[in-house]
Amino acid sequence: MACRICNEPAEDIAPLGDYQDWNCDGCGRYRISETLLAELDANKQRLEVEATRIWIAINRATGDVPNLSTFAAKQHNLIRG
């Protein structure tokens, strides 16, 4: 499966609740909410690669897998049109 951020090959990990889980060599491990994925697909949008990678790195500092929601993506301007 392809990474939802950079579109490179990524490991698709079993979903956790409302979140799809990926592990990408370039982006690292992250989760994206089904709501955000549906919104991106419906609007033919993508996530900004570098900005989203920075968001993941900052949020990985807690030790948990970062969970990217629609709210967080909009709050941090991670969506490109």
C-alpha contacts under 8 A as a table, 3 or more apart, distances in Angstrom:
res1	aa1	res2	aa2	distance
1	M	9	P	5.91
1	M	10	A	5.66
1	M	11	E	6.42
1	M	12	D	6.14
2	A	7	N	5.02
2	A	8	E	5.35
2	A	9	P	4.53
2	A	10	A	5.23
2	A	11	E	7.85
3	C	6	C	5.69
3	C	7	N	4.56
3	C	8	E	5.39
3	C	9	P	5.90
3	C	10	A	5.06
3	C	11	E	7.93
3	C	22	W	6.86
3	C	23	N	7.78
3	C	24	C	6.26
4	R	7	N	5.71
4	R	46	R	7.78
4	R	47	L	7.65
5	I	27	C	7.47
5	I	46	R	7.11
5	I	47	L	5.61
5	I	48	E	7.16
5	I	49	V	5.64
5	I	52	T	7.35
6	C	26	G	7.81
6	C	27	C	7.51
6	C	49	V	5.77
8	E	24	C	7.52
9	P	24	C	6.87
10	A	22	W	6.35
10	A	23	N	5.54
10	A	24	C	4.44
10	A	25	D	7.10
11	E	22	W	5.56
11	E	23	N	5.02
11	E	24	C	6.39
12	D	21	D	6.20
12	D	22	W	4.76
12	D	23	N	6.66
13	I	20	Q	7.47
13	I	21	D	5.09
13	I	22	W	5.52
13	I	23	N	7.28
14	A	20	Q	7.18
14	A	21	D	6.44
15	P	18	D	7.42
15	P	19	Y	5.74
15	P	20	Q	4.58
15	P	21	D	5.62
16	L	19	Y	5.25
16	L	20	Q	6.48
16	L	21	D	7.23
18	D	33	S	5.51
18	D	34	E	5.56
18	D	35	T	7.79
19	Y	31	R	5.68
19	Y	32	I	5.25
19	Y	33	S	4.23
19	Y	34	E	5.70
19	Y	67	N	7.40
20	Q	31	R	5.38
20	Q	32	I	5.44
20	Q	33	S	6.28
20	Q	34	E	6.70
21	D	29	R	7.39
21	D	30	Y	5.89
21	D	31	R	4.35
21	D	32	I	6.69
22	W	28	G	7.99
22	W	29	R	5.61
22	W	30	Y	5.63
22	W	31	R	6.30
23	N	27	C	7.50
23	N	28	G	5.43
23	N	29	R	4.06
23	N	30	Y	6.51
24	C	27	C	5.22
24	C	28	G	4.87
24	C	29	R	6.13
25	D	28	G	5.68
27	C	30	Y	7.91
27	C	53	R	5.57
27	C	56	I	7.59
28	G	56	I	7.75
29	R	65	V	6.40
29	R	66	P	7.58
30	Y	56	I	6.95
30	Y	65	V	5.53
30	Y	66	P	5.11
30	Y	67	N	6.25
30	Y	68	L	7.54
31	R	65	V	6.94
31	R	66	P	6.06
31	R	67	N	4.64
31	R	68	L	5.94
32	I	36	L	6.79
32	I	37	L	6.89
32	I	67	N	5.77
32	I	68	L	4.70
32	I	69	S	6.13
33	S	36	L	5.30
33	S	37	L	6.34
33	S	67	N	7.27
33	S	68	L	6.29
33	S	69	S	5.27
33	S	70	T	7.20
34	E	37	L	5.01
34	E	38	A	6.04
35	T	38	A	5.21
35	T	39	E	6.22
35	T	69	S	7.58
35	T	70	T	6.77
36	L	39	E	5.05
36	L	40	L	6.09
36	L	69	S	6.10
36	L	70	T	4.78
37	L	40	L	5.16
37	L	41	D	6.15
38	A	41	D	5.16
38	A	42	A	5.98
39	E	42	A	5.12
39	E	43	N	6.09
40	L	43	N	5.35
40	L	44	K	5.74
40	L	45	Q	4.74
40	L	46	R	6.12
41	D	44	K	4.96
41	D	45	Q	6.36
42	A	45	Q	7.83
43	N	81	G	7.94
44	K	81	G	7.39
45	Q	79	I	6.82
45	Q	80	R	5.92
45	Q	81	G	5.02
46	R	79	I	5.90
46	R	80	R	5.59
46	R	81	G	6.93
47	L	52	T	6.69
47	L	78	L	5.47
47	L	79	I	4.55
47	L	80	R	5.79
48	E	51	A	5.58
48	E	52	T	5.80
48	E	78	L	5.23
48	E	79	I	5.78
48	E	80	R	5.84
49	V	52	T	5.33
49	V	53	R	6.09
50	E	53	R	5.09
50	E	54	I	6.23
51	A	54	I	5.17
51	A	55	W	6.25
51	A	78	L	6.14
52	T	55	W	4.90
52	T	56	I	6.12
52	T	78	L	5.88
53	R	56	I	5.04
53	R	57	A	6.19
54	I	57	A	5.09
54	I	58	I	6.18
55	W	58	I	5.25
55	W	59	N	6.11
56	I	59	N	5.14
56	I	60	R	5.85
56	I	66	P	5.98
57	A	60	R	5.11
57	A	61	A	6.69
58	I	61	A	5.61
59	N	62	T	6.22
59	N	64	D	7.86
59	N	65	V	7.89
59	N	66	P	5.55
60	R	63	G	5.49
60	R	64	D	5.86
60	R	65	V	6.03
60	R	66	P	5.65
61	A	64	D	7.59
68	L	72	A	6.18
68	L	73	A	6.63
69	S	72	A	5.24
69	S	73	A	6.16
70	T	73	A	5.14
70	T	74	K	6.19
71	F	74	K	5.34
71	F	75	Q	5.94
72	A	75	Q	4.96
72	A	76	H	6.02
73	A	76	H	5.46
73	A	77	N	5.92
73	A	78	L	4.95
73	A	79	I	6.36
74	K	77	N	4.97
74	K	78	L	6.31
74	K	79	I	6.75
75	Q	78	L	7.93
77	N	80	R	7.97
